Amino acid sequence: MWEDVDSVKQGSDERDVIMTFSKTNADWASVLTAIYPYWAVDTPEHFNTAWAKGPYAADGKTYVSGGPYIVKSFDANGGVLTFEKNPKWWGDEGKLDTIVFKTVSRDGVAQAYGNKELDAFNLNGSADNLKTANSRSDSKIERSLGTTQRQITLNGTSDVFKDQDVRQAFAQAINRKVLAQAILSPVKSPGDVLNNLTYLPGQEGYQDDVSSVYGYSTDKAKSKLEDAGWKVGSDGYATKGGKELDVRFVIPSDNPNSANVAQLVQQQTKLAGFKVTIDTVPSDDFFTKYITTDGRDFDATYFAWQGTPFPISSLKSIYYPADAGQNYTGVTDDSLGAAWDKANGELDPDARIKDAQAIDKKIVAVAGTIPLFAEPYAWGVRKDLVNYGPAQFQQSSVKWQDVGYSK
C-alpha cells in the first residue's frame, strides 16, 4: 500500500495532512492504521533498532507516545507499562488517572486475573480459564465476534503437498466442525466453521466459498487421492511410487489447543489414507526456524491470521505471489495479481465485493490454507469496567478516554 503513496504534505496546519496516491486505491485509509515518528522509520537502521529497548525517542530517554494517554514509565524487566493523562491532548479528557499494562505468561494470565492483578483477559479457549474467571465475585464473561481466523497452512512446495489435488483431499478429510467445537466449546462459544478466506462473519461480503470445494467427506478425499495416483494399502495409508503419504504436522510446544487440533487432524485424515506425524518444536523457534517463507520446514501447521477492516488489500501478501513475504504455502494462482489490481482499484463498494468474492474462490481452490473457524472473543472482565472488553474490529482502536469504572 505504501508503495502507492506519491507524496505526503502538510495542509492548513500541523494536524492537516494531504496524501496523494499514484493510482486509485480503495483501501487508502489502511495506511493510517499505524503512524510512527519520522525518526523511527527514516532509515532501515532506525526502523530495526530504534525501539529495541523501549518506546524511546532518538535520545534513548524520552518516551514516544500520543493520544489521550502517554507513557509514564516502562519497566522492561518487570514487563510493566504505565500510562498517564496527556496534558497536550485536545480531545475529551480521560476518565482514568493511569492505565497499567502488565506482561503475564500464557499459563499465568488466568491466575493473575483471579488474583485481581488484571481487570480483563482473553479466555483463549480454555475451560480452566473460564472457571477461574467465574471464580471472581466481581467478574463477568463478555463475548463478541472475533477477528482471529484459525486455519491450517499446507506447504505447497513440499513433496507431499505439491499437488493441488492432494491438498484439496487433505482439506476434505478434515471435519472442521469437530475441530471448531473442540477449541470453542470449553468456553461455551459457538463452534461454527469459517467458509471464507477473505471475509469474516459479520463483514459484508461473507459467503460460503469453501464447502463446495472441500466440504468434509472421507470418501471424496480418498477418491481424489486415488485419482492423483495414490493407492491406499492394507495398513490404511496411501502410497505412490513406493513412498508413503506422510504429512509432518509442526506445532509449537506449550500450546494445548495446537496439540488438540493436530491430534484430531491426525485421526480424521487417517481415514482417507494420510499418515500424519506430529512434530512438536520449541515455541520460540516456531516462527523463526520452522514456519518461515524461506525455509518452510513443515508440511502442515496450525496458527491464526488476524482479520482487518481492510480484508482485500491486506490479504494479498498472504496469497500472492508465491514468494510473497507472508505466503507460507509457497503456491498461488497466477491470475490473482490482476484480480487484486482490479479489486483494489474499484471504488464502488458493491462491485468491489464481487471482485473480492472472485478472489476468494481462487485462493480456496489453491487449497494452501484451510479455514477452520473465526474464533469469537470470550473474555473475563471486571463487572464495573466499561468501554473496554471483547469487540471485533473496534478492539484495535479503543477510545481510551472513554474507558473507566461505573459507580
Disulfide bonds with the S-S distance in Angstrom:
none
